[in-house]
Amino acid sequence: MQKKHILMIGGVTALFGACVIREEPLPPPQPALTPAAAPNVPPASAIESIANARCDLALRCNRIGPYSEFMTRDHCLNLMRTRGQQEIRDCPQGVDQRALDGCMADIASQSCAQAYFHGVDRFTACSDNSLCYPR
């Protein structure tokens, strides 16, 4: 009888040993995902955005009106588009979205005392050297 108990205990132990969960190796970690780069902005869209931002600044600084630099907002937009075409004259792969965001922030942060609308030298963040992709 004692042999039966020993055999049963041995069998139960073997059965438990067979049922032990084997740990599978963990799969390799997934590579870290990086956000996709923002799509490049067509130069014409960038020029339009910059022209609007500059004319918003002109309006805020009272530079649009009958006795001001710009007769109307449309007059301002037309001039700023022309200047923008000169600034972003060669961006064959488009404009870098992050650089455009920086340009827009630069324009928005200009004080009226610093605002300059006759050329591009005050808006270096908006020049083709800064905006064109790749930089």
Stockholm file with secondary structure:
# STOCKHOLM 1.0

chainA/1-135         MQKKHILMIGGVTALFGACVIREEPLPPPQPALTPAAAPNVPPASAIESIANARCDLALRCNRIGPYSEFMTRDHCLNLMRTRGQQEIRDCPQGVDQRALDGCMADIASQSCAQAYFHGVDRFTACSDNSLCYPR
#=GR chainA/1-135 SS CHHHHHHHHHHHHHHHHHHSCCCCCCCCCCCCCCCCCCCCBCHHHHHHHHHHHHHHHHHHTTCBSTTSSBSSHHHHHHHHHHHHHHHTCCCTTCBCHHHHHHHHHHHHTCCTTTCCCSCSTTCGGGSHHHHBSCC
#=GC SS_cons         CHHHHHHHHHHHHHHHHHHSCCCCCCCCCCCCCCCCCCCCBCHHHHHHHHHHHHHHHHHHTTCBSTTSSBSSHHHHHHHHHHHHHHHTCCCTTCBCHHHHHHHHHHHHTCCTTTCCCSCSTTCGGGSHHHHBSCC
//
